[in-house]
Amino acid sequence: MSPTRPTSPTNRVSVDTDVCIGAGQCALTAPAVFTQDEDGFGAVLPGREDGGGSPLLREAARACPVSAVRVEEG
């Protein structure tokens, strides 16, 4: 699957906060979807829970060193 392939508007994107170590790869890879919270852990930007059509969404999930980023296709 190509990292530049657009995502479906029915995706659900989340960050497992129990697993996240704050590496920041999600926010670096797809800054239109992810940010880091006040403690440095990954978070989905408000209103971007569907991935916002970002072509980098799946690449951000792959870039997470602990697989804390989840992309569920609906």
C-alpha positions as CSV (number, residue, x, y, z in Angstrom):
1,M,0.0,0.0,0.0
2,S,1.4,3.4,-1.0
3,P,1.9,6.0,1.7
4,T,0.6,8.6,-0.6
5,R,-2.8,6.9,-1.2
6,P,-5.6,9.1,0.3
7,T,-7.5,7.7,3.2
8,S,-11.2,7.0,3.2
9,P,-13.4,9.6,5.0
10,T,-14.8,6.8,7.1
11,N,-11.4,6.0,8.8
12,R,-11.1,6.3,12.6
13,V,-7.7,7.5,13.8
14,S,-6.4,7.2,17.4
15,V,-3.3,7.1,19.5
16,D,-3.1,4.5,22.3
17,T,-1.9,6.6,25.1
18,D,-1.1,3.6,27.2
19,V,1.5,2.5,24.6
20,C,2.7,5.9,23.3
21,I,6.3,6.8,24.4
22,G,6.3,10.4,22.9
23,A,8.7,9.8,20.0
24,G,6.7,12.3,18.0
25,Q,7.0,10.4,14.7
26,C,3.2,10.7,14.0
27,A,3.3,14.5,14.4
28,L,6.4,14.8,12.3
29,T,5.0,12.6,9.5
30,A,1.4,13.8,9.4
31,P,1.2,17.2,11.2
32,A,-2.2,17.9,9.7
33,V,-3.6,15.0,11.7
34,F,-1.4,14.6,14.8
35,T,0.2,16.8,17.5
36,Q,1.9,16.2,20.8
37,D,0.0,17.0,24.0
38,E,1.5,19.0,26.9
39,D,3.3,15.9,28.1
40,G,4.8,15.2,24.7
41,F,2.7,12.2,23.9
42,G,1.0,11.8,20.5
43,A,-2.6,13.0,20.0
44,V,-5.0,13.4,17.2
45,L,-5.9,17.0,16.4
46,P,-9.5,17.9,17.2
47,G,-11.7,17.3,14.2
48,R,-9.2,15.0,12.5
49,E,-10.4,11.8,14.0
50,D,-11.2,10.6,10.5
51,G,-7.7,11.3,9.3
52,G,-8.7,14.5,7.4
53,G,-8.0,12.8,4.1
54,S,-4.2,12.9,4.8
55,P,-2.2,10.9,2.3
56,L,0.4,10.5,5.1
57,L,-1.8,8.9,7.7
58,R,-0.8,5.3,7.1
59,E,2.9,6.3,6.9
60,A,2.5,8.0,10.3
61,A,1.1,4.8,11.7
62,R,4.1,2.8,10.3
63,A,6.6,5.4,11.6
64,C,5.4,4.9,15.2
65,P,8.2,2.9,17.0
66,V,5.7,1.3,19.4
67,S,2.6,1.0,17.1
68,A,0.5,3.3,19.2
69,V,-1.1,4.9,16.2
70,R,-4.3,3.1,15.0
71,V,-6.0,3.6,11.7
72,E,-9.3,1.7,11.5
73,E,-11.1,1.6,8.2
74,G,-14.9,1.8,8.5
